[in-house]
Amino acid sequence: MVVQKTVKVKNNYWEGDNEVELNFPEGWDVREKLMAGHNLPPLTSEQITAALRKPIGSKTLAEIAKGKKTATIAFSDMHRGDLPKAVAPNVLDELRRGGIKDENITFICALGAHKSLPPRILIKKLGADIVENYLVFNHNVYDHHVEKGTTSRGTPVEVNREFATADVKVGIGGLIAHGFMGYGGGGKVILPGVVSLNTIETNHRRVAEARARGRAGYGVMNNNVIRLDTEETARLAGLDFKVDMIFNNDKLPLGVFAGDFVEEHRAGIEFAKEVYTTVPEKEMDVVVASSYPGEPGKASWAPNASVKEGGDVVIISGEAHQHYIYGQYGREYGGHLGGEWPREPGNAFPKAGRVINLSDHHPKKTNTYGTNVKTWAEALEIIKQDQGESAKVAVYPYCGIAQPPFPPNY
């Protein structure tokens, strides 16, 4: 009888938060890669309130709200792994302390160019109490915008009308490494969160050029032109107060940074590096990476850092990502910046000999990197054809938040 080694990972943050058991043959060397802050305790409600009342670079939210009538809170959608409901009740308390009544507070889901969320998913993000007792809307990227000027880099600032016309404008989100903004969080809740498709496309068209010049990219903050343009947009949009969470693999906040969206963001990044950093293994025969608790693309850094030339990569992901700018919408075409389809898996994982995508949700041949399977047993059978009796394996259980070590001043 063959004894199995087992590593458990979570999946389907969107629909179920179920566990996947990864069983490996006894002869394989299996290494589970946990982030530096894996065992940190989550913040209490009292600690969250304390962070809100000691903002970075701004007045308190209660002080900002004094004498004002209306407030709108923009919050992250399901493509981001944070849970706004962890801090939203505390934010509401601060608005009430400033004199704003509940009936004058609305919530906008900062979708950017992602799909709208149904009520059951909005409840997962905000909690039933907020969804049942406050006005909660999905951002409409196509309509109902207010023009707020143009950035110095030429991006037209067209902002969600409900957000733009509120007396107090608040953002809630998470702070993790991002593919070209350097890190999410901060002003990103505005662009792409609650602006028009025109605004998003104008900003995002510069991504390839900025990356080529080393002025945008995963974890890159030093003079990141895409980030700077985003922050100028958020300033023109009038974002008054931002709350960013550094969170664990259960989506609970380990740190809360609040205040001016640039200053709190930079302070939060330093703590994010302490928490999320995961030192990658090298020259692995097999790399298994779960994108939990985020979108599939967040899982790419670990395989690229760890897999040997010609090795096997398994990506475990939840629901397929839908993006109206980058997504696929026909056999041969995608959104305006999506280019031509289908794409070759090697573009995403250049060293891998084989890429396996494990997901219950991916439709056939779209938005995936390689061979599609629905169970770990199917994936393992394919891998064993190459690996035989021994293999070096690295398992990254939550690449949706984990990050590699970044050099100083990156």
ABEGO torsion letter per residue (X at the ends): XBBBBBBBBBBGAABGGBBBBBBBBAABBBBBBBBAAAABBBBBAAAAAAAAABBBGBBBAAAAABGBABBBBBBBBAABABBAAAAAAAAAAAAAAAGBBAAABBBBBBAEABBBBBAAAAAAAAEAAAAAABBBBBBBAABGBBBAEBBAAGBBBBBBAAAAABABBBBBBBBBBBAAAGBBEEAAAAOAAABBAAAAAAAAAAAAAAAAAGABEBGBABGBAAAAAAAAAAAAAGBABBBBBBBBAAGBBABBBBEBAAAAAAAAAAAAAAAABBBBBBGBABBBBBAOBBBAAAAAAAAAAABBBGBBBBBBBBBBBBBAAABBABAABBBAAAEBOBBBAAAABAABABBBBBBAABBBGBGBABBBBABAAAAAAAAAAAAEABBBBBBBABAAABBBBBBBGX
